[in-house]
Amino acid sequence: MNPRDLKIEDFNYPLPEERIAFYPLPERDASKLLVYRGGAAEESVFRRVGEFLPQNAFLVFNDTRVVRARLVFFKGDGGAAVGARIEIFCLEPSGADIETAFSSRGSCRFKCLVGNNKRWKQGALKMDFPLADGGTGCLQAVKVAASGEDFEVEFSWSPTDWSFAEVLEATGKVPLPPYIRRQAEEGDTLRYQTVFARHNGSVAAPTAGLHFTQQVLDDLKRRGIERDFITLHVGAGTFKPVKAEQVGDHAMHSEHIVASKSLIENLLRAIREHRPVVAVGTTSMRSMESLYWIGVRLACGEEPLPGGEFEVNQWDPYETYADRHPKTSPEEALQGLCDYMERKGITQLHAHTSLMIAPGYKFAFCKGIITNFHQPKSTLLLLVSALIGPAWRNLYAFALQNNFRFLSYGDSCLFLP
């Protein structure tokens, strides 16, 4: 089945605004947990998630770190709160990989959304910020080019020995999702970040991971449930609704993946030992499944793009490489990745993925997922439906009837079909 023919209206459901969680609960692991396994559903609390996971499960988390990607400038000297308010939302770097861009010193360029753009005709925007020694730093933004709804913006700053990541920490705001209709507060700095976040690069949190505390992680370890980490830097496109009537007319957003050789080796071992692989979040699931299609590309004799990165396209599983799925086992795909990295002498695999997981998709690795409740008519809901089928509708209805909280700061699900 090719998901091009799916009607997005079939993945709609009524979501009253009062069911959207605008704030997190005081305790991360106190959220409700909807467990679906063996065709039956039950309600629990997230801190008990280890009781419902298979004892030999292998969990994969996304360890990306959310950056303070929203910058608010005011036209005027030093960014004083006078004049027109211009908001710049940093989406992704221009001409550099994410880690290089955030470690840049002195200047860098980013693809950005610009709010109130009509009031920023030309010239530089400036914002002063305090330094620890009592001095003052300055961040400057200049529009370089326009591309559709986006703009390329060049940032420069002093002190020039600061990295762009440090500058954003000092000047930016937490990029809360658009459906959380409030301004970011100081508490969001901690709570819109997982406890295991390590690598700067996301403009949205991998929200399934927000429920985990160190106590929950320790409990999983005591139960013999192994875990590892992959990095997918979540882009703003994750919130992009499918506006086309048919899924085939929707352009999937692309996101950057970094997978270590040790993760690939551990995933290969889990597959060989028949351990059920459970993704923590849709981003982890897309990342792992993308590794399979990179392995397929290698099996076809393909090489990475110039610069050494691979690319997984939206329709690869359904069209370009559809005939390869039965010919390339998950084990062969992972072994191919290991062999490639060994030949190249590299310990990290870099890729961009716009993989769409929708009904009709055949999972290579993932047997289950821990996730949140997703927006109607979203690609994230398509992914859930690909895993559990039409049951998603009854489960979401159950959650609505039983006061579950929805979306990023909401409650959680464990789906083990």
C-alpha positions as CSV (number, residue, x, y, z in Angstrom):
1,M,0.0,0.0,0.0
2,N,1.4,3.4,-1.0
3,P,0.4,6.1,1.5
4,R,0.2,8.7,-1.3
5,D,-3.4,7.6,-1.7
6,L,-4.4,8.1,1.9
7,K,-6.8,10.9,2.8
8,I,-5.6,13.0,5.7
9,E,-9.2,13.5,6.9
10,D,-9.2,9.9,7.9
11,F,-6.6,10.9,10.5
12,N,-8.6,13.7,12.0
13,Y,-10.2,13.7,15.5
14,P,-11.8,16.4,17.7
15,L,-9.3,17.9,20.1
16,P,-10.8,20.6,22.4
17,E,-8.3,23.3,23.3
18,E,-8.8,22.6,27.0
19,R,-7.3,19.1,26.5
20,I,-4.0,20.6,25.3
21,A,-1.5,20.7,28.1
22,F,-0.2,24.3,28.3
23,Y,2.1,23.5,31.3
24,P,3.9,20.3,32.4
25,L,2.9,18.5,35.6
26,P,5.1,19.3,38.7
27,E,6.7,15.9,38.4
28,R,7.9,14.5,35.0
29,D,7.0,10.9,35.7
30,A,3.6,11.6,37.2
31,S,1.9,11.8,33.8
32,K,-0.7,9.3,32.9
33,L,0.4,6.3,30.8
34,L,-1.9,4.6,28.3
35,V,-0.7,1.1,27.7
36,Y,-1.7,-0.8,24.6
37,R,-0.5,-4.4,24.3
38,G,-1.9,-7.6,23.2
39,G,-4.9,-5.8,21.7
40,A,-6.0,-4.5,25.1
41,A,-5.7,-1.0,26.7
42,E,-5.2,0.0,30.3
43,E,-4.4,3.2,32.2
44,S,-1.4,3.6,34.5
45,V,1.2,6.2,35.5
46,F,4.4,6.8,33.7
47,R,6.8,6.0,36.6
48,R,5.5,2.4,36.2
49,V,6.4,2.1,32.5
50,G,9.1,-0.5,33.3
51,E,6.4,-2.9,34.5
52,F,4.8,-3.0,31.1
53,L,7.9,-3.2,28.9
54,P,9.2,-6.6,27.8
55,Q,12.0,-7.6,30.2
56,N,14.5,-8.0,27.4
57,A,13.5,-4.8,25.6
58,F,16.1,-2.5,24.0
59,L,15.1,1.2,24.2
60,V,16.5,3.9,22.0
61,F,16.3,7.6,23.1
62,N,16.9,10.8,21.2
63,D,19.5,12.8,23.0
64,T,19.2,16.0,21.1
65,R,19.2,19.3,23.1
66,V,16.7,22.1,22.5
67,V,18.3,25.4,21.8
68,R,16.8,28.8,22.7
69,A,16.1,29.4,19.1
70,R,13.6,32.3,19.4
71,L,15.2,35.7,19.3
72,V,13.2,38.9,20.0
73,F,14.7,42.1,18.7
74,F,13.3,45.6,18.8
75,K,14.2,48.1,16.2
76,G,16.4,50.6,17.9
77,D,19.9,50.9,19.5
78,G,20.9,48.0,21.7
79,G,17.5,46.3,21.3
80,A,15.8,48.4,23.9
81,A,12.1,47.4,24.1
82,V,10.9,50.3,21.9
83,G,10.0,50.4,18.2
84,A,8.8,47.4,16.1
85,R,9.1,44.0,17.7
86,I,10.9,41.5,15.3
87,E,11.0,37.9,16.2
88,I,13.5,35.6,14.5
89,F,13.2,31.8,14.8
90,C,16.3,30.0,13.9
91,L,15.4,26.9,11.9
92,E,18.6,25.4,10.6
93,P,22.2,26.5,9.6
94,S,23.1,27.6,6.1
95,G,26.1,26.0,4.6
96,A,27.2,24.1,7.7
97,D,26.2,21.1,9.8
98,I,24.3,21.7,13.0
99,E,27.1,21.0,15.4
100,T,29.6,23.2,13.5
101,A,27.1,26.1,13.3
102,F,26.4,26.1,17.0
103,S,30.1,26.0,17.8
104,S,30.7,28.9,15.4
105,R,32.5,31.9,17.0
106,G,31.9,35.5,15.9
107,S,29.4,34.9,13.1
108,C,27.2,32.3,11.4
109,R,24.2,32.1,9.0
110,F,20.9,30.4,9.7
111,K,17.7,29.8,7.8
112,C,15.0,31.6,9.8
113,L,11.4,32.5,10.1
114,V,10.9,36.2,10.7
115,G,7.8,37.5,12.6
116,N,6.7,41.1,11.7
117,N,9.0,40.9,8.7
118,K,7.3,43.9,7.0
119,R,8.7,46.2,9.7
120,W,12.2,45.0,9.0
121,K,12.9,46.5,5.6
122,Q,16.7,46.7,5.8
123,G,19.6,47.3,8.1
124,A,20.8,45.4,11.1
125,L,18.9,44.5,14.3
126,K,20.9,44.6,17.5
127,M,20.4,43.2,21.0
128,D,22.6,43.8,24.0
129,F,23.1,41.1,26.6
130,P,24.9,41.1,30.0
131,L,28.2,39.2,30.5
132,A,29.3,37.5,33.6
133,D,32.1,40.0,34.2
134,G,29.7,42.9,34.3
135,G,30.3,43.9,30.7
136,T,27.9,43.9,27.8
137,G,27.8,41.7,24.7
138,C,26.0,42.5,21.4
139,L,24.2,40.3,19.0
140,Q,23.5,41.6,15.5
141,A,21.2,40.2,12.8
142,V,21.2,41.0,9.1
143,K,18.8,39.7,6.4
144,V,20.8,38.2,3.6
145,A,18.3,36.6,1.3
146,A,14.7,35.4,1.1
147,S,13.5,31.9,0.1
148,G,9.7,31.4,0.1
149,E,8.5,32.0,3.7
150,D,12.0,31.7,5.1
151,F,15.0,34.1,5.2
152,E,18.7,33.6,5.4
153,V,20.0,35.7,8.3
154,E,23.6,36.4,9.2
155,F,24.3,36.7,12.9
156,S,27.4,38.3,14.3
157,W,28.3,39.0,17.9
158,S,30.8,40.1,20.5
159,P,32.6,38.8,22.4
160,T,33.7,36.8,19.3
161,D,35.1,34.0,21.4
162,W,31.6,33.0,22.5
163,S,30.0,30.2,20.5
164,F,26.6,30.7,18.9
165,A,25.1,28.2,21.3
166,E,26.4,30.3,24.2
167,V,25.0,33.4,22.6
168,L,21.5,31.8,22.2
169,E,21.6,30.7,25.9
170,A,22.1,34.3,26.8
171,T,19.7,36.0,24.4
172,G,17.1,33.5,23.2
173,K,13.8,32.1,24.4
174,V,12.6,28.5,24.7
175,P,10.8,27.7,21.4
176,L,7.5,26.4,22.7
177,P,5.2,24.8,20.1
178,P,2.7,27.1,18.5
179,Y,-0.3,25.3,20.1
180,I,1.0,26.2,23.6
181,R,-0.6,29.6,23.6
182,R,1.6,31.4,26.1
183,Q,5.0,33.0,26.3
184,A,7.9,30.8,27.4
185,E,8.6,31.1,31.1
186,E,11.8,30.4,33.1
187,G,10.4,27.0,34.2
188,D,10.3,25.9,30.5
189,T,14.1,26.2,30.3
190,L,14.3,23.0,32.4
191,R,11.1,21.2,31.6
192,Y,11.1,21.6,27.8
193,Q,14.3,19.6,27.8
194,T,15.0,15.9,28.6
195,V,17.2,14.9,31.5
196,F,19.5,13.1,29.0
197,A,19.8,15.9,26.4
198,R,23.4,16.3,25.2
199,H,23.8,17.6,21.6
200,N,22.6,21.2,20.7
201,G,20.4,21.4,17.6
202,S,16.7,21.0,18.1
203,V,14.0,23.7,17.9
204,A,11.5,21.3,19.4
205,A,11.8,18.8,22.2
206,P,11.6,15.0,21.6
207,T,8.6,15.1,23.9
208,A,8.3,11.4,24.7
209,G,11.6,11.7,26.6
210,L,10.2,14.6,28.7
211,H,8.5,12.0,31.0
212,F,11.7,10.2,32.0
213,T,13.4,10.9,35.3
214,Q,16.7,9.5,36.6
215,Q,14.6,7.3,38.9
216,V,12.7,5.8,36.0
217,L,16.0,5.2,34.1
218,D,17.4,3.5,37.1
219,D,14.4,1.3,37.4
220,L,14.7,0.2,33.8
221,K,18.3,-0.7,34.4
222,R,17.4,-2.8,37.4
223,R,14.9,-4.6,35.3
224,G,17.6,-5.5,32.7
225,I,16.1,-3.2,30.0
226,E,19.0,-1.9,27.9
227,R,19.1,1.5,26.3
228,D,21.2,3.6,23.9
229,F,20.9,7.0,22.2
230,I,20.7,8.3,18.7
231,T,20.5,12.0,17.8
232,L,17.9,13.5,15.5
233,H,17.8,17.3,15.7
234,V,14.0,18.1,15.6
235,G,13.0,20.8,13.2
236,A,10.0,23.2,13.3
237,G,8.5,21.1,10.5
238,T,7.5,18.5,13.1
239,F,4.5,20.9,13.9
240,K,3.6,21.3,10.2
241,P,0.1,19.9,9.6
242,V,-0.8,18.0,6.5
243,K,-2.9,20.6,4.6
244,A,-3.2,18.6,1.4
245,E,-6.3,16.4,1.0
246,Q,-4.1,13.4,0.1
247,V,-0.9,12.5,1.9
248,G,0.9,12.2,-1.4
249,D,0.7,15.9,-1.9
250,H,2.5,16.7,1.4
251,A,6.2,17.5,1.4
252,M,7.8,15.9,4.4
253,H,10.4,18.0,6.3
254,S,14.0,16.9,6.5
255,E,15.9,16.5,9.8
256,H,19.6,15.7,10.7
257,I,20.6,12.4,12.2
258,V,23.8,11.4,13.9
259,A,24.2,7.8,14.8
260,S,27.3,6.4,16.6
261,K,28.9,3.2,15.5
262,S,28.3,1.8,19.0
263,L,24.6,2.4,18.7
264,I,24.5,0.6,15.4
265,E,26.4,-2.3,16.8
266,N,24.1,-2.5,19.9
267,L,21.0,-2.3,17.7
268,L,22.5,-5.1,15.5
269,R,23.1,-7.2,18.7
270,A,19.5,-6.6,19.9
271,I,18.2,-7.8,16.5
272,R,20.3,-10.9,16.6
273,E,19.2,-11.7,20.1
274,H,15.6,-11.2,19.2
275,R,15.2,-8.4,21.7
276,P,12.2,-6.2,21.0
277,V,13.4,-2.7,20.0
278,V,11.2,0.1,21.4
279,A,11.6,3.7,20.2
280,V,11.3,6.5,22.8
281,G,9.5,9.0,20.6
282,T,8.6,9.4,17.0
283,T,12.0,11.0,16.3
284,S,13.9,7.9,17.6
285,M,11.7,5.7,15.5
286,R,12.2,7.7,12.3
287,S,15.9,7.8,13.0
288,M,16.3,4.0,13.5
289,E,14.1,3.2,10.5
290,S,16.1,5.6,8.4
291,L,19.3,3.6,9.3
292,Y,17.7,0.6,7.6
293,W,17.2,2.5,4.4
294,I,20.7,3.8,4.5
295,G,21.8,0.2,4.8
296,V,19.6,-0.6,1.8
297,R,21.4,2.2,-0.2
298,L,24.7,0.7,0.7
299,A,23.5,-2.8,-0.4
300,C,22.6,-1.2,-3.7
301,G,26.2,0.0,-4.1
302,E,25.3,3.7,-3.5
303,E,27.7,6.2,-1.9
304,P,26.8,9.1,0.4
305,L,26.3,12.6,-0.9
306,P,29.3,14.9,-1.3
307,G,30.5,15.7,2.2
308,G,29.9,12.2,3.5
309,E,26.2,12.5,4.5
310,F,23.5,10.0,3.5
311,E,20.0,11.0,2.6
312,V,16.7,9.2,3.1
313,N,13.8,10.5,1.0
314,Q,10.1,10.6,1.8
315,W,9.0,7.9,-0.6
316,D,12.1,5.6,-0.5
317,P,10.3,2.7,1.3
318,Y,7.3,2.8,-1.0
319,E,8.7,3.5,-4.4
320,T,12.5,3.9,-5.0
321,Y,13.6,0.9,-2.9
322,A,10.3,-0.9,-2.4
323,D,11.6,-4.1,-3.9
324,R,14.6,-4.1,-1.6
325,H,12.8,-4.6,1.7
326,P,12.4,-8.4,1.3
327,K,15.9,-8.7,-0.1
328,T,17.7,-6.8,2.6
329,S,17.2,-8.0,6.1
330,P,17.5,-5.6,9.1
331,E,20.6,-7.6,10.2
332,E,22.2,-7.2,6.7
333,A,21.4,-3.5,6.6
334,L,23.0,-2.9,10.0
335,Q,26.0,-5.1,9.3
336,G,26.5,-3.1,6.0
337,L,26.5,0.1,8.0
338,C,29.1,-1.3,10.4
339,D,31.3,-2.5,7.6
340,Y,31.0,0.9,5.8
341,M,32.0,2.8,9.0
342,E,34.9,0.4,9.6
343,R,36.2,0.9,6.0
344,K,35.9,4.7,6.3
345,G,37.4,4.8,9.8
346,I,34.5,6.8,11.2
347,T,32.7,6.5,14.5
348,Q,29.6,8.6,13.6
349,L,27.2,8.3,10.7
350,H,25.6,11.6,9.5
351,A,22.4,11.7,7.5
352,H,19.3,13.8,6.6
353,T,16.0,12.1,6.6
354,S,12.6,13.1,5.3
355,L,11.3,9.5,5.8
356,M,7.5,9.4,6.1
357,I,6.2,6.5,8.1
358,A,2.5,6.0,7.3
359,P,0.1,3.1,7.0
360,G,1.6,0.7,4.5
361,Y,5.1,1.0,6.0
362,K,6.9,-2.2,6.9
363,F,9.0,-1.7,10.1
364,A,12.5,-3.0,10.0
365,F,13.5,-2.6,13.7
366,C,10.8,-1.1,15.9
367,K,8.4,-3.3,17.7
368,G,6.9,-0.6,19.9
369,I,7.0,3.0,20.9
370,I,6.7,5.3,23.9
371,T,5.1,8.5,22.7
372,N,2.7,11.4,23.4
373,F,-0.7,12.1,22.0
374,H,-0.3,13.9,18.6
375,Q,-2.1,16.6,16.7
376,P,-5.0,15.7,14.4
377,K,-4.0,15.3,10.7
378,S,-0.2,15.2,11.5
379,T,2.6,13.1,10.1
380,L,3.2,11.9,13.7
381,L,-0.3,10.5,13.9
382,L,0.3,8.8,10.6
383,L,3.4,7.1,12.1
384,V,1.4,5.9,15.1
385,S,-1.3,4.5,12.8
386,A,1.4,2.7,10.8
387,L,2.4,0.9,14.0
388,I,-0.9,0.1,15.6
389,G,-3.4,0.4,12.7
390,P,-7.0,1.7,13.1
391,A,-6.8,1.0,16.9
392,W,-5.4,4.5,17.3
393,R,-8.8,6.0,16.9
394,N,-10.3,4.0,19.9
395,L,-7.3,4.7,22.0
396,Y,-7.4,8.4,21.4
397,A,-11.1,8.4,22.1
398,F,-10.4,6.5,25.4
399,A,-7.8,9.1,26.3
400,L,-10.2,12.0,25.6
401,Q,-12.9,10.4,27.7
402,N,-10.5,9.7,30.6
403,N,-9.0,13.2,31.0
404,F,-5.6,12.5,29.4
405,R,-3.6,15.6,28.6
406,F,-2.5,16.0,25.0
407,L,0.5,17.1,22.9
408,S,4.0,18.2,24.0
409,Y,3.5,18.7,27.7
410,G,0.7,16.1,27.9
411,D,0.5,12.5,28.9
412,S,2.1,9.4,27.4
413,C,1.4,6.2,25.6
414,L,3.2,2.8,25.4
415,F,2.1,1.0,22.2
416,L,3.3,-2.6,21.9
417,P,1.1,-4.1,19.1
